[in-house]
Amino acid sequence: MARIQLRFSPIIPTIASLLLAALWTLSVFAGWGLEAFCTGGESASTCSQRLGTVSTASGLFAVLAVGCTAAAWLLPWSRNDPRTFGRIMGAGVVSWVVAEGVLFLGGLMVR
């Protein structure tokens, strides 16, 4: 029985990673998170401090995602092997999704 190999361009997970990175960056540093989760009735400083804690926890996954994305492109053994590239890049994209999820769920809990 023949195995079907699906090939995809390495630019697809790279663009996904960059878009998720932009969303995370805007949510943490450009005030999108504050606007989304801290516009209620309580004081803005209290909510901002709690959202800062959530952003720090989310930042751990973001650092992992940046590391995976950079490793996929910069390490020669990863660039030359499509399976290794796909695994490392996939781990990076999953890490971005987890970072976004922690930020979103933590923001909902901060509310």
C-alpha positions as CSV (number, residue, x, y, z in Angstrom):
1,M,0.0,0.0,0.0
2,A,1.4,3.4,-1.0
3,R,1.7,6.2,1.5
4,I,0.3,9.6,0.5
5,Q,2.6,12.4,1.4
6,L,1.1,15.8,1.8
7,R,3.5,18.6,1.2
8,F,2.9,22.2,2.1
9,S,4.8,25.3,1.7
10,P,6.9,26.3,4.7
11,I,5.6,29.8,4.3
12,I,2.1,28.8,5.5
13,P,3.0,28.0,9.1
14,T,5.4,30.9,9.1
15,I,2.6,33.3,8.1
16,A,0.3,31.7,10.7
17,S,3.0,32.2,13.4
18,L,3.6,35.8,12.4
19,L,-0.1,36.6,12.5
20,L,-0.6,35.0,15.9
21,A,2.5,36.9,17.1
22,A,1.1,40.1,15.9
23,L,-2.3,39.4,17.6
24,W,-0.5,38.5,20.9
25,T,1.7,41.6,20.7
26,L,-1.2,44.0,20.0
27,S,-3.2,42.4,22.8
28,V,-0.3,42.7,25.4
29,F,1.5,45.8,24.4
30,A,-0.9,48.0,22.4
31,G,-3.7,47.9,24.9
32,W,-6.1,45.6,23.1
33,G,-6.2,43.4,26.2
34,L,-6.9,46.3,28.5
35,E,-9.7,47.5,26.2
36,A,-11.2,44.1,26.0
37,F,-11.1,43.0,29.6
38,C,-10.8,46.1,31.8
39,T,-13.6,48.4,30.6
40,G,-16.0,47.3,33.4
41,G,-16.9,49.1,36.6
42,E,-13.9,48.3,38.7
43,S,-10.8,50.5,38.9
44,A,-8.5,50.3,35.9
45,S,-5.3,50.0,37.9
46,T,-6.5,46.8,39.7
47,C,-7.6,45.2,36.5
48,S,-4.4,46.3,34.7
49,Q,-2.2,44.7,37.4
50,R,-4.1,41.4,37.2
51,L,-4.0,41.5,33.4
52,G,-0.3,42.1,33.7
53,T,0.1,38.8,35.6
54,V,-1.9,37.0,33.0
55,S,0.2,38.6,30.2
56,T,3.4,37.4,32.0
57,A,2.1,33.8,32.1
58,S,1.1,34.0,28.5
59,G,4.5,35.5,27.7
60,L,6.2,32.2,28.7
61,F,4.4,30.4,25.9
62,A,5.1,33.3,23.5
63,V,8.8,33.0,24.2
64,L,8.6,29.3,23.5
65,A,6.8,30.0,20.3
66,V,9.4,32.5,19.1
67,G,12.1,30.1,20.0
68,C,10.5,27.3,18.0
69,T,9.8,29.5,15.0
70,A,13.4,30.9,15.0
71,A,14.8,27.4,15.4
72,A,12.8,26.0,12.5
73,W,14.3,28.6,10.2
74,L,17.8,29.2,11.6
75,L,19.0,25.7,12.4
76,P,20.4,24.0,9.3
77,W,19.3,20.5,10.2
78,S,15.7,21.8,10.6
79,R,15.7,23.7,7.4
80,N,17.1,20.8,5.4
81,D,14.6,18.2,6.7
82,P,10.9,18.9,6.0
83,R,9.7,16.6,8.7
84,T,11.8,18.2,11.4
85,F,10.9,21.7,10.1
86,G,7.2,20.8,10.2
87,R,7.4,19.4,13.7
88,I,9.3,22.4,15.1
89,M,7.2,24.9,13.3
90,G,4.0,23.1,14.4
91,A,5.2,23.3,18.0
92,G,5.7,27.0,17.5
93,V,2.2,27.5,16.1
94,V,0.7,25.4,18.9
95,S,2.6,27.5,21.4
96,W,1.2,30.7,19.9
97,V,-2.3,29.2,20.2
98,V,-1.7,28.3,23.8
99,A,-0.3,31.8,24.5
100,E,-3.4,33.4,23.0
101,G,-5.6,31.0,24.9
102,V,-4.0,31.8,28.3
103,L,-4.3,35.5,27.5
104,F,-8.0,35.1,26.6
105,L,-9.0,32.8,29.4
106,G,-7.0,34.7,31.9
107,G,-8.6,38.0,30.7
108,L,-12.0,36.5,31.2
109,M,-11.0,35.5,34.7
110,V,-9.7,39.0,35.5
111,R,-13.0,40.4,34.6
